[in-house]
Amino acid sequence: MRGTWQCGTAVARIAGRAAHATGIGDARRGDVHGGWSDMPNRTVAAQRRCAGTARLARCGRRLAPAAWPALRAPTGDPRCGRARWRRAPWPFRPSDPEEPSMHRKHRLYLLIVLLSALWSWTPLLAQEPAGEADDGAYAALIAALQKGPAKVALGDQAVLQLPDGFGYLPTREAGMLMAAMGNTVDDNFLGLIVPANFADDDAEDWIVSVDFDPAGYIKDEDAKSWDADELLQNIKDGTEEANAERERIGVTPIEVTRWIQPPSYDAANRRLVWSIEGRDKGAPADADNTVNYNTYVLGREGYISLNLITSLSQIDKQKPLAHTLLGAVAYNDGKRYDQYDPATDKLAAYGLAALVGGVAAKKLGLLAVVAAFLAKSFKFIIIGVVAAAAALRKFMQRKA
């Protein structure tokens, strides 16, 4: 089973990943990596192989458990899960009219089965009964959400003054949510910023991934002389080079079309913002593509990134919230950019321009399908697929 959908549940997605795991490549050789299936994912390229490669993350249409309708066939653009879901016949849909929350709970249980296999690698057949498991998992996710206004510690580096109307999911719960949407995270991943009402059906369709990269002190002199047109062409060239590998493993090639936000650097506050538009090759020009709106705050030991993931039709409306969050990050004393000590501190191997489509594009981040992660965890994924399938069969037999 090859086809997988960004926001679909069921074994189709996880089986599709395992089916393609052998064709992903090796990050240590500098290979360019694509996705687990025939779904288009962000390209992940080694720096020496590709200086600038489009970074296209994907987000779910809904961020709550109710967003992932169980076993429903999507239509439309599957890249970021903003598909138009149509109800498909399913004999296992709960039918008790006195239990209005069963649809949500049923879908959530299927999600937890798959997430447990991929995230915690625990034997799923030993899990607690379905009703207790889905109730507890949903409650834990909601309980973990920290709503603004609040102070959120970003590791030992900085504090985020989370505004009212926003919520913050910590690393573990945020990672599970990312996995549910077909994206992986690495050790730099700190959490997710979401709408405070993200569990509601009328929540806005965006998420912000928060990462800290301990790259070292990044010199920003090149921001004074960079050429936006040249940077865009470098990203296009790098993306085209990466497409050869994407096609080899059966992933749809992508193309970069234009700047959504040309690179802009605020030297006084050490903040960088940039964003490009990318789409599947051959996609209609008016397709509502996924947008990664990339913002960074430089520090003494690296940089914090806040990546807004949304749709092209919504980006103009949601740019202000990205800048609000960027301005809400403050480094702790001793971690600020101007406290760099050249005698003792690490100096990054690249300059600021490399964060525009280059280094940032190859990160094992939130939002990418990461071959290096799969290579380290392949045996666990296979075990997880078997366990998830067995647990799913057991659950469906009980419901039947």
C-alpha positions in Angstrom: 0.0 0.0 0.0 1.8 3.1 -1.2 -0.6 6.0 -1.0 -0.6 8.0 2.2 -2.5 11.1 3.2 -1.2 13.9 5.4 -4.1 13.9 7.9 -5.5 10.5 7.4 -5.3 7.9 10.1 -5.4 4.1 9.8 -2.6 1.8 8.9 -2.4 3.1 5.3 -0.2 6.0 6.3 2.2 4.1 8.5 2.4 1.2 6.1 3.2 3.5 3.3 6.1 4.9 5.3 7.6 1.5 5.9 7.1 0.5 2.3 9.4 3.4 1.2 11.9 3.4 4.1 14.5 1.4 2.1 14.7 4.1 -0.5 15.4 7.1 1.7 19.2 7.3 1.6 21.9 8.1 4.1 22.3 11.6 5.5 25.9 10.8 6.3 26.7 10.6 2.6 25.1 13.9 1.9 22.1 12.4 0.0 19.1 14.5 -0.6 16.1 13.0 1.1 12.4 13.0 0.4 9.3 11.5 1.9 8.2 8.1 3.1 5.6 7.7 0.4 4.4 9.2 -2.8 3.3 12.3 -0.8 5.3 15.4 -1.4 7.4 16.3 1.7 9.9 18.9 2.4 13.2 18.1 0.8 16.0 17.6 3.3 19.5 18.1 1.7 22.9 17.8 3.1 24.7 21.2 3.1 27.6 20.1 0.9 25.2 18.6 -1.6 22.8 21.5 -2.0 23.2 25.1 -0.9 19.6 26.0 -1.1 16.6 23.6 -1.1 13.0 24.4 -0.7 11.7 23.7 2.7 8.0 22.8 2.5 6.4 21.6 5.7 2.9 20.4 5.9 0.2 21.1 8.4 -3.2 19.6 9.1 -6.5 21.2 8.3 -7.5 20.8 11.9 -5.1 20.6 14.8 -7.4 18.8 17.2 -8.1 15.0 17.3 -11.3 15.7 15.5 -9.2 16.9 12.6 -8.2 13.4 11.6 -11.4 11.6 10.4 -10.8 7.9 10.6 -10.6 6.1 7.2 -12.1 8.8 5.2 -10.8 9.4 1.6 -9.5 12.9 1.0 -9.8 14.9 -2.2 -8.0 18.0 -3.2 -4.5 19.0 -2.3 -3.0 16.3 0.0 0.4 18.1 0.5 -0.5 19.7 3.8 -3.7 17.9 4.6 -6.0 20.7 3.5 -8.1 18.2 1.7 -11.8 18.2 1.4 -12.8 15.2 3.3 -15.8 13.1 2.1 -17.5 10.5 4.3 -16.7 6.9 3.2 -18.7 3.8 4.2 -17.3 2.4 7.4 -19.0 -0.4 9.3 -17.1 0.4 12.5 -18.3 4.0 13.0 -19.9 4.3 16.5 -23.7 4.4 16.3 -24.8 5.1 19.9 -26.9 8.3 19.6 -26.5 8.9 23.3 -22.8 9.3 23.1 -22.1 12.4 20.9 -18.4 12.4 21.7 -17.8 8.9 20.4 -16.8 10.0 16.9 -14.0 12.1 18.4 -13.0 9.4 20.8 -13.0 6.7 18.1 -10.8 8.7 15.8 -8.5 9.6 18.6 -8.0 6.0 19.6 -6.9 5.1 16.0 -4.5 8.0 16.1 -3.1 7.0 19.5 -2.5 3.4 18.3 -0.4 4.7 15.4 1.4 7.4 17.4 2.3 5.0 20.1 4.0 2.7 17.6 6.0 5.5 16.1 6.7 7.7 19.1 7.2 5.6 22.2 8.0 2.3 20.5 6.0 0.5 23.2 4.2 -2.8 22.6 0.7 -1.7 21.6 -1.0 -4.9 22.5 -0.1 -4.3 26.2 -1.8 -0.9 26.2 -4.9 -0.3 28.4 -8.4 -0.9 27.0 -9.5 1.4 24.1 -12.0 3.5 26.1 -9.5 4.2 28.9 -6.6 4.8 26.4 -8.4 7.3 24.2 -9.9 9.2 27.2 -6.6 9.4 28.9 -4.6 10.4 25.8 -7.1 13.1 24.8 -7.2 14.5 28.4 -3.3 14.5 28.5 -3.0 16.4 25.3 -5.5 19.1 26.4 -3.9 19.2 29.9 -0.5 19.8 28.4 -1.6 22.9 26.5 -0.3 26.0 28.2 -2.6 28.9 27.4 -1.5 32.5 27.2 -0.9 34.9 28.7 2.0 33.0 30.1 5.7 32.8 30.3 7.1 29.7 28.5 10.7 28.7 29.0 12.4 27.8 25.7 15.0 25.4 27.1 17.7 27.2 29.0 18.0 29.8 26.2 15.0 32.2 26.3 11.5 33.0 27.5 8.5 33.3 25.3 5.9 35.8 26.5 2.9 33.8 25.1 0.1 36.2 24.3 -3.6 35.7 25.0 -5.3 33.6 22.4 -2.3 31.4 21.9 -1.4 28.0 23.3 1.9 26.2 23.7 2.3 22.4 23.5 5.6 21.0 25.1 8.0 18.8 23.3 6.5 15.4 23.8 2.9 16.2 23.1 3.8 18.6 20.2 6.0 15.8 18.7 3.1 13.4 18.7 0.9 16.0 17.0 3.5 16.6 14.4 3.8 12.8 13.8 0.0 12.7 13.3 0.4 15.2 10.5 3.2 13.3 8.8 6.1 15.4 10.0 9.1 14.4 12.1 11.1 16.4 14.7 14.7 16.3 15.9 16.5 17.1 19.1 16.3 20.8 18.4 12.5 20.8 18.5 11.1 22.6 21.6 7.3 22.6 21.0 4.4 24.0 19.1 2.5 27.3 19.3 -1.2 26.8 18.3 -4.4 28.7 18.6 -5.6 28.5 22.2 -8.8 26.8 21.0 -7.0 24.4 18.7 -9.2 21.5 19.9 -12.3 23.3 18.5 -13.7 22.7 15.1 -13.6 26.4 14.3 -10.0 26.9 15.2 -7.8 28.7 12.7 -5.6 26.5 10.5 -2.0 27.3 11.5 0.8 26.1 13.7 4.1 27.5 14.7 7.0 25.2 15.3 9.6 26.3 17.8 13.2 25.1 17.6 16.6 26.0 19.0 19.6 25.2 16.9 22.9 25.3 18.9 24.9 26.2 15.7 27.0 28.7 17.6 27.3 32.5 17.1 26.3 33.4 13.5 27.9 36.4 12.0 25.4 38.7 10.4 27.6 40.9 8.2 26.5 39.3 5.0 23.0 40.6 5.5 24.2 44.0 4.4 25.1 42.9 1.0 22.9 39.9 0.1 21.0 39.9 -3.2 17.4 38.6 -2.8 17.1 37.6 -6.5 20.4 35.6 -6.3 19.3 33.9 -3.1 16.0 32.9 -4.7 17.7 31.5 -7.7 20.0 29.5 -5.5 17.0 28.0 -3.8 15.4 27.2 -7.1 18.6 25.5 -8.4 19.0 23.5 -5.2 15.4 22.4 -5.3 15.7 21.3 -8.9 18.8 19.3 -8.0 17.0 17.6 -5.1 14.1 16.7 -7.4 16.2 14.0 -9.1 16.3 12.2 -5.7 12.7 12.8 -5.0 11.7 11.2 -8.3 14.0 8.3 -7.7 12.1 7.4 -4.5 8.7 8.1 -5.9 8.0 11.5 -4.4 6.4 14.3 -6.4 9.0 16.9 -7.5 8.4 20.5 -6.4 9.3 23.9 -7.7 9.9 27.2 -6.1 8.0 30.1 -7.7 8.6 33.4 -5.8 9.3 35.1 -2.6 6.3 35.5 -0.2 8.6 37.4 2.1 12.0 38.5 0.7 14.8 38.1 3.3 14.6 40.9 5.9 17.0 41.3 8.8 16.5 43.5 11.8 20.1 44.1 13.0 19.0 45.9 16.1 17.0 43.0 17.4 18.9 40.2 15.6 15.7 39.0 13.8 15.5 37.4 10.4 12.4 36.7 8.4 11.9 35.1 5.0 9.4 32.9 3.1 9.0 31.3 -0.3 6.2 29.9 -2.3 6.6 26.3 -3.5 4.3 23.8 -5.1 4.2 20.4 -6.8 5.4 20.5 -10.3 2.4 20.6 -12.6 0.1 21.8 -9.9 -2.5 24.5 -10.9 -1.2 28.1 -10.5 -4.1 28.9 -8.2 -3.6 25.9 -5.9 -3.7 26.8 -2.2 -0.2 25.6 -1.4 1.4 25.2 2.0 3.6 28.1 3.2 6.4 28.1 5.7 6.9 31.6 7.1 10.3 31.4 8.7 11.4 33.7 11.5 14.5 33.6 13.6 16.1 35.3 16.6 19.9 35.0 16.9 21.5 34.3 20.2 25.0 33.8 21.6 25.0 30.0 21.1 22.7 29.6 18.1 19.3 30.7 17.0 15.6 30.1 17.9 13.3 29.6 14.9 9.6 30.0 14.8 8.2 28.6 11.7 4.6 29.5 10.9 3.0 26.8 8.8 -0.2 27.8 7.0 -1.8 28.1 3.6 -1.1 30.5 0.8 -4.6 31.9 1.0 -4.2 32.7 4.7 -0.6 33.9 4.9 -1.3 37.6 4.5 -3.8 37.4 7.4 -1.5 35.4 9.6 1.8 37.2 9.0 1.1 39.6 11.9 0.8 36.8 14.4 4.2 35.4 13.3 5.8 38.8 14.0 3.9 39.1 17.3 5.4 35.8 18.4 8.9 36.7 17.1 8.8 39.9 19.2 7.7 37.9 22.3 11.0 35.9 22.5 13.7 37.3 24.8 17.0 35.5 25.4 18.1 34.9 29.0 21.0 36.8 30.5 24.2 35.2 29.3 22.6 33.9 26.2 22.1 37.1 24.3 23.8 37.7 20.9 25.7 40.7 22.2 27.2 38.6 25.0 29.3 36.5 22.6 32.9 35.9 23.8 35.2 34.9 20.8 37.7 33.5 23.2 35.4 30.8 24.6 32.2 30.6 22.5 31.5 28.5 19.4 31.4 30.2 16.1 28.9 28.9 13.5 30.4 27.5 10.3 28.1 29.7 8.2 26.8 33.2 8.0 23.3 34.6 8.1 22.6 34.2 4.4 22.9 30.4 4.8 19.7 30.5 6.9 17.8 31.7 3.9 17.0 28.4 2.2 20.3 26.8 2.8 21.1 25.4 6.3 17.5 25.9 7.4 16.3 23.8 4.4 18.3 20.8 5.3 17.5 20.7 9.0 16.1 17.5 10.4 13.2 19.6 11.7 9.5 19.8 12.3 8.3 19.6 9.5 10.3 17.4 7.3 10.5 13.7 6.6 13.9 12.9 7.9 15.9 10.0 6.5 18.5 10.2 9.3 15.8 9.7 11.9 14.4 6.7 10.0 17.8 5.1 9.5 18.3 5.1 13.3 14.8 3.9 14.1 13.9 1.7 11.1 13.7 -1.5 13.2 11.4 0.1 15.6 9.1 1.4 12.8 8.8 -2.2 11.5 8.0 -3.4 14.9 5.5 -0.6 15.4 3.8 -1.3 12.1 3.2 -4.9 13.1 2.0 -3.9 16.6 -0.2 -1.2 15.3 -1.8 -3.5 12.8 -2.5 -6.1 15.4 -3.9 -3.6 17.9 -6.1 -2.1 15.1 -7.5 -5.5 14.1 -8.2 -6.3 17.8 -10.0 -3.0 18.2 -12.1 -3.4 15.1 -13.1 -6.9 15.9 -14.3 -5.7 19.3 -16.3 -2.9 17.7 -17.7 -5.2 15.1 
